[in-house]
Amino acid sequence: MSVTASTEIYGLKAALAELQKIDSKTKFKAVNQIKASGAEMVSRVAQTYPGLPPLSGMGPSKKGTGR
């Protein structure tokens, strides 16, 4: 069983459209910073989860299948 999560930010598309009208270079810098911070956030969250199964018997078996 895998867990998924998503984040929605409202108003960002409109804010970037307004920024495009004012200064396109600044808009592209803002988009690049948003994308870079997203990758950093994913790596930080991945570090908080342990790499080992929480209980014995919950890890993959020798056959390659898990519970």
C-alpha positions in Angstrom: 0.0 0.0 0.0 1.5 3.3 -1.0 0.6 6.7 0.2 0.3 9.7 -2.0 -0.1 13.4 -1.2 -0.6 16.5 -3.2 -0.5 20.2 -2.6 -2.6 22.7 -4.5 -1.7 26.4 -4.5 -4.5 28.7 -5.5 -3.9 32.0 -7.3 -0.3 31.1 -8.5 -1.3 30.9 -12.1 -2.9 34.3 -12.0 0.0 35.8 -10.1 2.5 34.5 -12.7 0.4 35.8 -15.5 0.4 39.3 -14.0 4.2 39.0 -13.4 4.6 38.0 -17.1 2.9 41.3 -18.1 5.2 43.3 -15.9 8.5 41.6 -16.4 9.1 38.3 -18.1 12.6 37.8 -16.8 11.4 38.0 -13.3 8.6 35.6 -14.0 11.0 33.0 -15.3 13.3 33.4 -12.3 10.3 33.0 -10.0 9.2 29.8 -11.8 12.7 28.4 -11.6 12.9 29.1 -7.8 9.5 27.4 -7.3 10.6 24.3 -9.2 13.9 24.2 -7.3 12.2 24.5 -3.9 9.8 21.7 -4.8 12.6 19.3 -5.4 14.2 20.3 -2.1 10.9 19.8 -0.3 10.6 16.3 -1.7 14.1 15.3 -0.7 13.5 16.6 2.9 10.3 14.7 3.2 12.0 11.5 1.9 14.7 11.9 4.6 12.1 11.8 7.4 10.8 8.4 6.5 12.9 5.4 7.7 14.3 3.1 5.1 13.5 0.0 7.1 10.1 -1.7 7.6 8.4 -0.7 10.9 7.8 -4.2 12.1 9.5 -7.6 11.5 7.8 -9.5 8.7 6.6 -6.4 6.8 9.6 -6.1 4.5 10.0 -7.8 1.1 10.4 -11.5 1.3 13.1 -13.5 -0.5 10.6 -14.1 -3.2 10.5 -10.4 -3.9 7.0 -9.7 -2.7 6.0 -7.8 0.4 2.9 -7.7 2.5 
